[in-house]
C-alpha cells in the first residue's frame, strides 16, 4: 500500500459514523485508501489521479483532486488537501 501511495499521504480524514479512516495521495499514480478504524484493516483502495483532499461524507469519503474532480463530479476549480464541510446557515450581521 505504501508504494501505491508513493510513500506519501497528502490528506487524512476520519468518518466516525462509518468507523473509517481515509487517506489520499497525489504521488505515484494517485491513490485513495480506506481503513477500518478499529482493526486498521484495509477496506478499499483505488487509483485516482491527482488525489488531493479527503473528507468524511454521508457514507465513506468525498475526495477532491488537483484537476477539479470532487466526489466524482468535475468542477472548473482545483482542490487541494484542505477540505472542510460547511453546515448551517449564516446570519447577516446587518
C-alpha positions as CSV (number, residue, x, y, z in Angstrom):
1,X,0.0,0.0,0.0
2,X,2.8,2.5,0.8
3,X,4.2,2.1,-2.8
4,X,0.7,2.8,-4.2
5,X,0.6,6.0,-2.0
6,X,4.0,6.9,-3.3
7,X,5.3,6.7,0.3
8,X,3.3,9.9,0.9
9,X,-0.1,10.8,2.5
10,X,-1.3,14.2,1.4
11,X,-4.5,14.1,3.5
12,X,-6.2,12.0,6.1
13,X,-9.8,12.1,7.4
14,X,-11.9,10.3,10.0
15,X,-15.5,9.2,9.4
16,X,-16.9,8.4,12.9
17,X,-20.3,7.4,11.6
18,X,-18.8,4.5,9.5
19,X,-15.7,3.9,11.7
20,X,-13.3,4.6,8.8
21,X,-10.0,6.3,8.3
22,X,-9.4,7.7,4.8
23,X,-6.0,8.5,3.2
24,X,-5.3,10.2,-0.1
25,X,-2.1,10.7,-2.1
26,X,-1.4,12.5,-5.4
27,X,2.0,10.8,-5.6
28,X,2.8,7.9,-7.9
29,X,-0.4,7.4,-9.9
30,X,-2.6,8.8,-7.1
31,X,-4.5,6.7,-4.6
32,X,-7.3,6.7,-2.1
33,X,-7.2,4.2,0.8
34,X,-9.9,3.4,3.3
35,X,-9.0,1.6,6.6
36,X,-11.2,0.2,9.4
37,X,-10.8,2.4,12.4
38,X,-10.9,-0.4,15.0
39,X,-8.8,-3.0,13.3
40,X,-6.7,-1.0,10.9
41,X,-7.5,-3.4,8.1
42,X,-7.7,-2.3,4.6
43,X,-11.3,-1.8,3.5
44,X,-10.6,-0.4,0.0
45,X,-8.1,1.2,-2.2
46,X,-8.4,2.8,-5.6
47,X,-6.4,4.8,-8.1
48,X,-7.4,8.4,-8.5
49,X,-5.1,10.6,-10.5
50,X,-4.2,13.9,-8.6
51,X,-5.9,12.7,-5.4
52,X,-5.7,15.6,-3.0
53,X,-8.1,16.3,-0.1
54,X,-10.3,13.8,1.6
55,X,-13.2,14.5,4.0
56,X,-15.9,12.4,5.6
57,X,-19.1,12.1,3.6
58,X,-22.5,10.7,4.5
59,X,-21.1,7.3,3.7
60,X,-17.4,6.9,3.3
61,X,-15.4,9.8,2.0
62,X,-15.5,12.6,-0.5
63,X,-12.3,13.2,-2.4
64,X,-11.1,16.2,-4.3
65,X,-8.3,16.3,-7.0
66,X,-5.9,18.9,-8.3
67,X,-7.6,18.5,-11.7
68,X,-11.1,19.6,-10.4
69,X,-12.9,16.5,-9.5
70,X,-14.8,16.4,-6.2
71,X,-16.9,13.5,-5.1
72,X,-16.8,12.0,-8.7
73,X,-18.1,15.3,-10.3
74,X,-15.9,17.6,-12.3
75,X,-15.7,21.4,-11.4
76,X,-13.8,24.2,-13.0
77,X,-11.6,24.6,-10.0
78,X,-8.8,22.7,-8.5
79,X,-8.9,21.2,-5.0
80,X,-6.1,20.8,-2.6
81,X,-5.6,18.8,0.7
82,X,-7.7,21.3,2.7
83,X,-11.4,20.2,2.6
84,X,-13.8,21.3,5.2
85,X,-17.5,20.6,5.3
86,X,-19.6,23.7,5.9
87,X,-23.0,23.3,7.5
88,X,-25.7,25.5,8.9
89,X,-26.9,28.9,7.8
90,X,-25.1,32.2,8.0
91,X,-26.7,35.1,9.8
92,X,-26.4,38.6,8.5
93,X,-24.5,41.0,10.7
94,X,-26.6,43.9,9.5
